[in-house]
């Protein structure tokens, strides 16, 4: 062997040099995305309290409402990747397309699914009590976002990623 050390039989994986679970907090795109989600959901929580004068903890994890946390999350991720790796890299392109698909889905498909749920819930409410579907649990109506909510979420995500770039 000639190296004077113990023989490596290959049975154990190599130890990661300096591995730490805390290293995830140094991943700027991940932190920006998580902050985008958390801040958007917190804004919804406080907007509900301000408008309706009630605390609604469901707003901290629920979908729909102003601003779009989906848009804030994916936009913060894409912009942070752009700042970190460059806006001409393929990873940024992938994140930007991913963000576009998520925002399109939030303002298109999920918004219309919520409107359909609203109509179906109204139909079920008007059924006679002896109808088998009259006791059906109502469908969730607040699924998607208006274009304004999506744009607000995207602007929030850009602001968070930009602030992270400036202050980190």
Secondary structure, DSSP 8 states (H G I E B T S, - for coil): --S-S----S-S----TT--GGGGGG-HHHHHHHHHHHHHHHHHHHHHHHHHSS--GGGGT---SSS-HHHHHHHHHHHHHHHHH-TTSHHHHHHHHHHHHHHHHHHTHHHHHHHHHHHHHHHHHTS-TTSTTTT--------S--HHHHHHHHHHHHHHHHHHHHH-
